[in-house]
C-alpha cells in the first residue's frame, strides 16, 4: 500500500505544481474561456488545465511501471495494452487541445472520441462478459466490440457534460477514481488500481486551483482525458471481475453524471434539438436556479457521488443484504432529487401533450 501512496503523492504534487504554469501558458497562447449567455463564470478564465492532469497522471503511472519492472513483478496488463492506452490518451489530448483553442465542431470532436475508443478496442480493451445476480455469466461474443465502443465514448461524454461548474468534473472524477482504486485493489487488478490512484491524485491536485472561484478550467483537454481513463479502468479492471456486482458498480459510482447525461439527451430529443447543442438545463444549472450557490451545489454533488460510491463498494466490504438495501435507498433518493430538480419535467410534459414544439 505504501507504493500506491507514493504514486498518489507524486501525481497530486505534479498536478498541483504544473497547473499554475499551464494556466499562464494558456493565457499567453490565447486558450481562454470567455463568459457568454450559457456559462456561469463572469470573467475570462484560462483553459487547458487538462495538460497538467495528463502529465501528472502519465508520470505517476510510469513511475509505477518502472518500479514493477525493476522488482520483476507482473501487473496483469500486457505491454501492447499499455501502448494502446498511451496512444488513445494522446488522441483525446490532441482533440481536447484543439477544442480548447478553437472550439471544434461537435462531429469533429466526436470523431476524435471514436478514434480513441477504437484504438483501445484494437489493443484489447473489450467488455467480453458480465456476471449478473441470479443469471450468471453472459458472454457478448461479437457484441463485445460495439458495447465497449459505446461504453468508452459514453464515459468521455458524461465527464465532459458535467464539467459546467468550478471543480465539479475534477471532484466527481477524483471520487470515482478512488472508488475504482479500492475495487481494483480488492480484486487484485494492480495496474488499474495504480491508474485509478494516479487519476485521483492528478484530479485532486488540479482541484486546488479549479475549485470555486476557479483560476483555471480543465477544458476538453481534461474532461475527455479523464473520461477516457475512467472508462478504460472500468473495462480492463472492474468489469474483468467475476463478481456479480462488477457491471453495476461503475454505473452506480458514475450515477450522477450518467443521470444528468441521460436526461440531457431525452430533453434535447423531445425538443427536437441536436443532442450536442449546449444548454443551461443540466443538473448543476438547476441547483443554481433553485438559489443554491455554486460552492454548495458542487459540494452536494460530491456528497451524492460519494454516497453512491459507498453503496457500490458495499458489495465488496459488507453483507449482500446491506448492499441491496443501500442501492435501493440511493436509487430512490437519486430519483427524488432528480424529480425535485425538474429533470422529469420534459418527459411529463411530453406524455401529457403528446407533442413538443421546437424551441419550447
N, C-alpha and C positions, 0 to 999 in steps of 0.2 A: 504493500500500500504506500510506503514511503516513496517508491519510484513514481507512482501515479501522482503523488503530491508534488514532486519536483516538476513534472510535466505541466501540471496545473499552474504552478507558481511562475514558471518560465513563460507560458502562454499569456497569463494575466499581466505579468510585468512588461512584456514586449508590447502588448496591445496598449497598455496604459501609457507607455513612453512614446510609442510611434504615433498614436492618434493626433496629438497636437502638431507634430511635424507634418503629417498628412493633411491636416486642416490648413496649415499655412501654404502647402503646395497647391491645394485645391483653389485657394483664393488667388494665388499667383497665376494659375492656369485658367481661371475663369469657371471652374466647376462649382458654381454657387446656386443654391436653391432660393429663388426669389418668391415672395408671397404672391398669392393670387386668390381668386374667389373660392376655391375648394380646399385651400390649405389653412391650417390653424396658426402657423407661425406668422409673426408680424414684421420680421426683419430678415434680411438675407443671411443665409447660413451655408457654410461650405459643405459640399457633399464629398463623396469619395472615401468616407471613413472605412468602408469595407476593405480598402487596401491594408489598413493596419490589422484588421481581423484576419485577413488572408495570410499575411506574412507571419503574424504571431502563431496562428494555428499550424502553418506549414513547418516553421522552425521547431516548434514543440514536438510535432509528430516525428520529424527527422531525428531529433534527439532520442526519442523513444525507440525508434527503429535501430539507430546506431547502438544504443545500449543493449538491445536484444541480440543484435548480431555479434557484438563483442562478447556477450555472455554465452553465445551458442544456443540460444533458446528459440523455440518455434513460437510464432504468434498467430497461427491459424489464418493467414492470408498469403496468397501466392504473390510473387513479385509482379506478375503481369496484372493482377488486380490492383495493386498499389499504383502501377503505372497508369492504368485506366482511370483511377480516381484522380491522379495528378493532372492528366490531360483534360478530363472532364471539368475539373475545378478551374483549370486555366481558361477553358472556353467560356464558362459563365463569368469569370472575372473580366475577360475582354468585352463580353456583351454588356456587363454592368458598367464598366468604364465608359464605353461608347454611349450608353444611355445617360449616364451622369453628366456627360459633356454636351450632348446634343439631342437628347430625348428621342430615342429610336421609335419608329412606328411599332405598334403592338405586334404586328405579324413578323417583323424582323426580330423583335425580342423573343417571341415565341419560337421562331426558327432556331435561335441560339439555344433555347432551353431544350428543344427536341434533339439538337445535336449532342448536347451534354448528356442527356438521358441515353441516347443511342450508343454513345461511346462507353458508358458504364455497362450497358447490357452486353455490348460486344466483348468486353473484358471479363464477363462472368457474373455481373451483378444481376441476379434474377430471383424472383419470388417463385420458387419451384413448387412449394406446397404450403399448406397451413393445417393446423390441427384445431378443430372446433370441439367444444364440450358436447358430449353425448353423440357426436358424429364420427370423430376420429380424423385421420389424416386425409386431406383432399389434395391430390396431385393435379397440377394445372396443365402439364404437357405443353402443347403448342401455345396455349393461352397465357403461359408464364411470361412471354415476351410483351404482349400488349398490356397485361396487367402491371408489370414492372414499369413499363414506359409511362403509363397513366399515373402510377404511384409517385415516381420521381418528379415528373412535371408538376403534379399537384402540390408536392411539398415545396417546390420552388415558388409557386404562386401563392400558397397560403401564407408563407412568411412575407412575401412581397406585399400582399394585400393588407396585412396587419401593421405594416410599417407606416403608420399615419400619425402617431403622437411621439413626442420625445421619450426615448428609452423603451418604447413598447416592444418593438420587434427584438431588440437586443436582450431585454429581460426575459421575455417569453422563450426565446431560443436558449438562453442560459439554463432556465428551469428545465426545459425539455431535455437538453443535453445532459444535465446532471442526472435526470431520471433514467435516461438511456445508459449512462455510465453504470449506475447501480445495477440495472438489469443485466447489462452485458457482463459486468464483473461477476455477478452471481451465477451466470450460466457458463462462465469460462471463456467468453469471447474477448481475448486480450486486446486485439487490435481495435475493435470497435469501442471497447472501454477506453483505450488510450485516445482515440479520435474524439470520443464524446467529451472527455475531460479537457482536451486541448480546445475544442469548440467552446465549452463553457467558460474556460479561463479567458479566452480571447473576447468573448461577448461581454463578460463582466468587466474586463479591463477597459473596453471601449465604452461601456455603460457609464463609467465615471465621468466621461466628457459628454455623453449623449443624453443623460437624464435631465429632466426639465429644470431650468431652461437650457436647452441643448446648445452646445458650442459647435457641434458638427453633426451631420447626418451620415448614416452608413450608405445611403443611396442604394441603387440596384446592385452596385458592386458588392455590397454586404448582404442584402436580403436574398439575392439569388445564390450567393455562395453558401450562406447559412442553410438555406432551404435544400440545396443540393446535398450538403454533407449530412444533414439530419435525415434526409431521405435515404442516402446511401447507408447510414448507420443502421436504420431500421431494416433495410433489405438484407444486408450482409451480416448483421448481428442479431437483432431482436427477432426477426422473422425466421431465422435459421433454427431457433429453439423449437423443440418438440412440445413445449408447454402449451396447454390448451388456450391460455390467455395471450399467447405471443402475438396473434393477429390483432386482438382487441387493444392491447397495451398502447402501441403508438397512436392509435386513433383516439384513445382516451386522453393521453398526455397532450396531444395537439388539438384537443376538443374545441377550445375557444376559437383559434383561427380557422379551424375546419367549419365550425358553425357559422362564423362570420362570412366565410367564402361561399358556403352553400347558399345562404340567404341573399348574398350579393348577386349570385348567378340567377337565382329564381326571380329576384326583384327586377333585374335588367331584362330577363326574358319576358316577364309579364308586361313590362313597359315597352317591349319591342325595341330595346336598345342593344347595342353590342355589349357582350359581357366584359369587354376590355375598356368600356367607357367609364372613366372615373366619376365618382360622386361623393357626396358628404353624408351618406346614409349608412356607413359602416357602424359596427357596434360601438367603437370608441367615440364616433361622432355623436351617437345617440346619447351616450353618457353626458357629453358636453351640453347637449340640448336640454337635458334634464337639470342642468345647473351644477353638475359635478365638475370640479376643477380638473385641469389636465393632470396634475400630480396625483390627485386622488383616483382619477379614472385608471391611470396606469397601475397604481398600487392595487386597486380592486381586481384588475385583470391578472396581475401577478398572483394574488391570493387565489383566485379562481383556478388558474393554471396549476398552482402548487397543490391545491386540494384534489384536482383531477389526477395529477401525477401520483399523489399519495394513494388514491383509490386504485390506480393501475398497478402500482408497486405492491399493494397489499396482497396480491396473489402469491408473490414470492416470499413474503415475510409474515403473513398472518394466516388465519384459517380460511377455508374456502367460503364458509358462511359469512364471515366478516367481509370478504372480498365482494361477494354478491350484493350484500346489503349496502356497502359503501358505493358501489357502482350505481345501484338503483337510486340511492339518495342523491348522488351528484348529478345523475341524469335528470331527475325531477327538478332539482334546483336550477340546473342549466336551462331547462325549458321554461321555467317560471321567469327567470331573469330575461331570457330572450323575448318572451311574450311582453313583459313589462317594458322592455326597451323598444317594442314596436317592430321586431323583426318579422312577426307573423302578419303584419298589417297588410302587405300587398297580397298575400295569399288569401286572407279573409275577404278583402275587397273583391278580388277576382272571383272567388267562389260565390259571392253574393250577387255580383252583377253579370258574371259570365263573360265579361269582355274587359278590355283595357284600352283606353285611348292613348296614343303615343304622346309621351311627354307629360302625362298627368299622374 
